[in-house]
Amino acid sequence: MNRKTSQIKGKPTREKKTSSRALIITGLSGSGKTVALRAVEDAGFFCVDNLPVSLISSLITKISSRAGTKNIAIGVDIREKEFLSGIDRVLKAIRSKYQVEILFLEADTDILIRRFKETRRPHPLGGEMGDAIAAEQKMLAPLKQNADRLIDTSSLSPHQLRKLVSSMYASVKERKDLAVSLISFGFKYGIPQNIDLLLDVRFLPNPYFIPLLKDLNGTNKQVADFIFQHAETKEFTRKIKDLLNFLIPLYIREGKSYLSIAFGCTGGMHRSPALIEEISRFIKKKNIALNVIHRDIS
């Protein structure tokens, strides 16, 4: 898909790509493109927002020629009409020379409307907000279909999104063999998007019903001690560690660069955070970059 075949004297050959990595960050307005761009900039990418499509290839060529600059990120949104109208042609041309990846951000319509209201910003397309978002979704559909990674930011704060993107695109030295995100959440608030492995821990004893523990959360030692004093918690944790010991080397061998694991309990306050903290200590002992998100701890 990412390699272009050319004909020279009737024999097919593959054009040699440069080692430069081009990341196109795009998505719905209000879904977090600016946050994602800043995150990859901190990870060492050279970043440009809303570059005219005619300049993309020449920019990558120029920047990649600099010593020590191999990663370029380009922000593209609804304002770049030329890119959207000729996306297949543009992507084919860029992918024939460079390693290109598209990161697409989106969020639920009601979440996007709320974000625009909170910031008091108009939608780039103008008009009634719901209609503008629907029109944008249609216009960006080709980019979404071509995306290598999708992130639904509906349930993520800007800080959580920044950490998530940073862990996905950290430099090789920082990321090592694999980047893992551990996410605790409450089923009553919805299941997180973009999850590779999801584990339901609602079968474990619930500290919520212990008056002294109810108002604490799973990162607190008293809550963790209560949860891990039970045999089923210890056995479950041991089995999860065995599973990860089995899976992680296989993911790395397959070339997987990012793994997202979520633990869910009822409200996301006690059991799932406690399990995440325990598994995070286990992960830290490996050659793996780690990102921990307790989504529903206020």
PyMOL commands that set and color helices and strands:
alter all, ss='L'
color gray80, all
select helices_A, chain A and resi 33-42+53-64+81-85+87-95+109-119+129-139+141-146+158-169+172-175+187-189+207-209+221-228+231-254+271-283
alter helices_A, ss='H'
color red, helices_A
select strands_A, chain A and resi 5-8+11-14+21-27+46-49+71-75+99-106+149-152+178-186+197-200+258-265+288-294
alter strands_A, ss='S'
color yellow, strands_A
deselect
rebuild
show_as cartoon
